[in-house]
Amino acid sequence: MQHVYDVTIIGGGPAGLYSAFYSGLRGLKTKLIESQSQLGGKVLLYPEKLIWDIGGHPPVLGEQFVKQLIEQAKTFDPTILTDTKVDLIERQNDVFIIHTAAGEKHYSKTVLLAVGGGIINPQKLTLEGAEKYEMSNLHYTVQSYKRFVDKDIMISGGGNAAIDWAVELSPIAKSVTLVYRKENLSAHEATVQEALDAGVNIECNTTITKLSANADKTAIQLVTCENTKTQQSYTRQIDEVIVSHGYNREASLAFDEAIAIPKKDDYYFEGKATGETAQPGIFAAGDILSFEGKIHLLLGTFQDAANAVNSIKTYLEPTAYRHGMVSSHNELFKEKNRSIIEKQLVQAD
Ligand SMILES: Cc1cc2nc3c(=O)[nH]c(=O)nc-3n(C[C@H](O)[C@H](O)[C@H](O)COP(=O)(O)OP(=O)(O)OC[C@H]3O[C@@H](n4cnc5c(N)ncnc54)[C@H](O)[C@@H]3O)c2cc1C
C-alpha cells in the first residue's frame, strides 16, 4: 500500500498551491493533485493581466504570480502530481482513498478540496473546422501581447474578459473590433465606456459565421459576420481572432455514498470559514467553498487555505495550536532563514 499522507489537496490553483505551502508550514505530510498539465488554476487564463488587488503586493502579471505561487508551494517539498484528474473520493475507516480517472489510488488521512469551479475549458467557436486555426491565429486566451502589435483584431464576446482584452489591446493593435451576438454587452458599463473611448469598434447583434483561410490554409485571413437583426453579412480581413465566450466547467468530482457534503448549487460546497465541511476529514478552500462573507478572489483563497490547514492540523492533532502563526515562530523557517542568510553572505564575498 502507498504512503498515507496527512493531507491530499485536490486542485493546483491559488488555493491549492497556498494550502500546500501552509500545510508544510504546519508540518503536515502533503500531496497535491492537479488535473491540468500546468499548475496555476484560473490565473493561467490571464497570464498577461496585471493583478492589482493582492494585499501588499505590487501589481504583478498573472504569469509571474503563478510562478511565485508554485515556488512558494514547493517550500516544504510536497508531492505534486499534474495531469491527474481525481474522480472519486471514498472513505475506509480513518483513511480516504482518492481515485483518479487513470485508475490510480492515493491514500490520505484528510482531503482538502481546492477545485475552484471545477476543471475549466474555454467554450469553443462552433464553426466547422475552426479548431485547425487554434495553432495559428484563433485564440481563446491572450497569452502574449507581442503577437497583437499592429494587427487587425476581432474579439467575439460581450463579457468582462472580452471587453478587458479589447481595452488592453487597443493601444498596441492597428484596430480592434468586438462583435457580440446580443443587443447589449454584459460587461461592466464603465469598462464598456473605456473600450469606446479607446477606439474599439463595438458591433452588437453580430456573430461570426465563417472563417476563411489564407492561401496556404494555415491561418484565418477573412472573417464573415452576420447582423442577427438585419441578416446582413460582411467579410473583413482580420489578422487575429480572439473568442471569449465563457468557460465550460466540469464538476467531475464524486464521493462514495458514505460521504455527504451539501452543495450550494452544482459546484460550490457549503462549508464554514474555518474550511470545515459537513464531512469530518474533508475540508475546502478557495472558489469552491461557500460561506457567508466568502470572497471569491485571490485574497479570499489565501485566508481560506490558512484556515482549512489549521483546521486539518487540529483535526489530526487536537492539542495543536488552532490559529494562524507568524512565520518567525516556525522552526522550519529558522533553518530556511539560516541557509538564505548563508547564501547571501557567500554572494557578498
Ligand atoms: C478572467 C479572470 C480574471 C480574474 N482576475 C482576478 C483579479 O484581478 N484579482 C483577484 O483577486 N482574482 C481574480 N480572479 C479570480 C481568481 O482567479 C480566483 O478567485 C482564483 O483563481 C480561485 O482559485 P482556486 O484555487 O480556488 O480555484 P482555481 O483557480 O479555479 O483552481 C482550481 C484548480 O483545481 C483543478 N481541479 C478541478 N477539478 C479537479 C479534479 N477533479 N482533479 C484535479 N484537479 C482539479 C483545476 O484544474 C484548477 O487548476 C479572476 C478570475 C478570472 C476568471
The ligand as an ORCA input file, in Angstrom:
! r2SCAN-3c Opt
* xyz 0 1
  C     -10.526     36.294    -16.163
  C     -10.352     36.312    -14.653
  C      -9.707     37.384    -14.055
  C      -9.544     37.419    -12.660
  N      -8.916     38.483    -12.089
  C      -8.714     38.496    -10.743
  C      -8.046     39.603    -10.109
  O      -7.612     40.550    -10.774
  N      -7.892     39.565     -8.753
  C      -8.348     38.537     -7.968
  O      -8.155     38.563     -6.755
  N      -8.991     37.477     -8.548
  C      -9.189     37.439     -9.893
  N      -9.853     36.387    -10.467
  C     -10.363     35.302     -9.579
  C      -9.245     34.317     -9.180
  O      -8.514     33.895    -10.328
  C      -9.896     33.125     -8.484
  O     -10.565     33.601     -7.322
  C      -8.836     32.078     -8.087
  O      -8.158     31.569     -9.214
  C      -9.511     30.900     -7.338
  O      -8.523     29.978     -7.007
  P      -8.892     28.455     -6.657
  O      -7.586     27.767     -6.403
  O      -9.943     28.415     -5.628
  O      -9.577     27.882     -7.998
  P      -8.991     27.730     -9.463
  O      -8.074     28.829     -9.791
  O     -10.185     27.503    -10.321
  O      -8.131     26.377     -9.393
  C      -8.759     25.122     -9.214
  C      -7.851     24.028     -9.771
  O      -8.415     22.753     -9.452
  C      -8.236     21.885    -10.554
  N      -9.243     20.815    -10.495
  C     -10.590     20.967    -10.598
  N     -11.196     19.748    -10.502
  C     -10.193     18.834    -10.341
  C     -10.184     17.420    -10.202
  N     -11.320     16.703    -10.209
  N      -8.987     16.800    -10.061
  C      -7.818     17.513    -10.040
  N      -7.771     18.859    -10.185
  C      -8.951     19.503    -10.322
  C      -8.441     22.814    -11.764
  O      -7.867     22.250    -12.930
  C      -7.729     24.085    -11.294
  O      -6.357     24.099    -11.649
  C     -10.036     36.343    -11.852
  C     -10.673     35.248    -12.457
  C     -10.837     35.218    -13.836
  C     -11.532     34.045    -14.472
*
